[in-house]
């Protein structure tokens, strides 16, 4: 099994187009040692030819250009993307579907809650029906499944304690299936990766997945619980946006210290997070805890 991190940033990417925070301004003017990142997405394959795209970010075309395995190679019109799987219906995870409209009918795997949002709250499916069209496959909230044509990989969705998108009519009334994590298993080697770019709390089934996985690729959005408030960008805490910060009691560092995974990687990193500065004290602290920071193009193999 091979996983490629196509994009490692949170919504807006890094640097964010309208942001002059220390990280974004520093990357532009060269005073901060950091690497630009596109919005979060990964691709998974067993054979290196046929891939499941997990989340379709607005940056998908740039991500495909940077990833030869996803580019056409077998015919005049072709793609390495065999199917798309969605973790939620957040704008930074679904609007890339519109960029795939020139292809054939799109096999789309998502929960019933996400499918509802894509037909009503953010009606991408009706729009795509005028182009390639979408063939929906319902993701179960419990139990594993396989994607046809992606032999040797088992996907097990787990309902997460998080939030529906801001545009949803039940933003403040979470429903099972609004957000999922994925346990991705190589059925030949038995190795597994737990992927959860939006993780608001650690409940028993999430803890079990974290303890089981050989690699965890989890929410790295914010360093501090009050990060956006302290910087003057928002009045919302990290928890209000469905994210567990890295620092503090019960934060992601403490969670990851308690598991035995071979690799511990943060993804979906907000442009304000000081860990993007490769010379920061926060980045050094992560290194001392054995925690990596995802970057575009990172590869994970089982």
Buried (B, 14 or more C-beta within 10 A) or exposed (E): BBBBBBBBBBBBBBBBEEBEBBBBEBBEEEEBEBEBBBBBBBBBBBEEEBBBBBBBBBBBEBBBEBBEBBEEEEEEEEBBBBBBBBBBBBBBBBBBBBBBBEBEEBBBBBBBBBBBBBBEBBEBBEBBEEBBEBEBBEBBBEEEEEBEBBEBBBBBBBBBBBBBBEEBEBBEEBBBBBBBBBBBBBBEEEBBBBBBBBBBEBEEBBEEBBEBBBBBBBBBBBBBBBBBBEEEBBEEBBBBBBBBBBBBEEBBBBBBEEBEBEBBBBBBBBBBBBBBBEEBEBBEBBEEEEBBBBBBBBEBEB
